[in-house]
Amino acid sequence: MNATRTTSAAEPDGSDRDEGSARALARLAMLCVAGAVAAVVAGAGQWLILLLGLAGLASVGAGIWWALAHRGAARLLGALLALAALVGVLVLYAVSGLWLVAVTAFASWAAALACARSALRHLRKPHGVRSRSARPPRRPVLIMNPRSGGGKVSQHGLVERAEALGARVILLDLDADPDPVALARQAVAEGADLLGVAGGDGTQALVAGVAAEHGVPFMVLAAGTRNHLAMDLGLDRDDPARGLDALSDGVELRVDLGDVAGRPFVNTVSFGTYAEIVQSPDYRDAKAATALDQLPDLLVGEAGTSLEVQTDEARLHAPQTLLVSNNPYVRADPLGGGRRPRLDGGTLGVIAIRVEGAAQAAELALRGERASSITALTSRRVIVEADAELIPVAVDGEALTLPPPVVCTVRPGALRVRVPRHRPGASYVAPSVDWRRVVRLALGHAPLPSRKNQEQSNA
């Protein structure tokens, strides 16, 4: 196999790294900020209304908190508060004549953020993923879940297409409670030189563990519901059949594999609120209703397990939600982010959230991922302890209970992943805006490296 160094599918194209373009965008961002400030100054005669608008947005966050953390009349009042505050802000600005000021300021600020993120994107240095040209496997085995993703296996004819390329397909009989690990190990014992999965992230993780254990390549077909791993590998999630090109014209990547209490994971391990909710047998059929029913006890009651978390550099006390990921996500955003810029950084991402009341919920609504209730960091080892016999855990979406302490680690480069040579690439997610870096760029100073880049370069 010939080793080649290629740009990661998760990285922006090399043409986006021109520093001159980054400076121009940074200056444009500062002009947009000035425009937003000018719009606000134009309405300076009505500062009270402007402040009331911010208070209204904070009230939306507080109302949502009350709606989630309480039941009955309190929940209804919280929902009404959130709705009334939102409508009230819109009506207030329309009646006062400040709607044009608000729209102008909002549009200018949005443009400033877009330009700033684009400027920082231009500065990103693609780390270069080492890939190897790989000969087609002679005895590939693909394990497929016929119900995953609403039946994508049959919708895209994955069985027939895989068999036409010489692969052996094992269809999971879900009524018989199949064991993907046992099936994968049996396939390797019978001579399989590649293991692949068309199914959900949980099945992928189990088979990936067997592939790493035996040193055989692993392949993913985006036939699940969310397809997190396929997305971060840059695969085509709209047409899972394109992933089969890895059998005839593939390259091999080395990526990290997470480990939680001896069990592999490819994406995330969740503790706290989400992990508690998914334990319910009603969750799969009624997710929203189950979550609304359990959230009050988990957020402000004593139903949830109190956690103590130790990372390499910090100790986190009683987070309500803890997410440990195989490599960090690009943003610690509770409402999204959803992308890891790389899968070979050798570190775990840690996002912990603790909202203790309506005031912090209001802050979260105004500040997003920068709110004091969110902690985001990286670590090579995470230890989760609790004063309980078992801790509810969701491993790649699968509900489990594990005895404390639960130890999460990462195995750098443990997994050989076979992907098509030609694939769409992962969609770019803009980083959080570091205005200090943007200002330095705009003033013509040397750009500062981002904190994440520094951490990854030291990994």
Secondary structure, DSSP 8 states (H G I E B T S, - for coil): --EEEE--TTS--GGGG-HHHHHHHHHHHHHHHHHHHHHHHHTGGGHHHHHHHHHHHHHHHHHHHHHHH--HHHHHHHHHHHHHHHHHHHHHHHHHT-HHHHHHHHHHHHHHHHHHHHHHHHH-----EEEEE----SSEEEEE-TTGGGTHHHHTTHHHHHHHTT-EEEE--GGG---HHHHHHHHHHTT-SEEEEES-HHHHHHHHHHHHHHT--EEEE--SSS-HHHHHTT--SS-GGGGGHHHHSEEEEEEEEEEETTEEESSEEEEEHHHHHHTSTTTTT-HHHHHHHHHHHHHTSS-S--EEEE-SS-EEE--SEEEEEES--S---TT-----S-S-SS-EEEEEE---SHHHHHHHHHHGGGSTTEEEEEESEEEEEESSS-EEEEETTEEEEE-SSEEEEEEEEEEEEEEESS------------HHHHHHHHTT------HHHHHHHH-
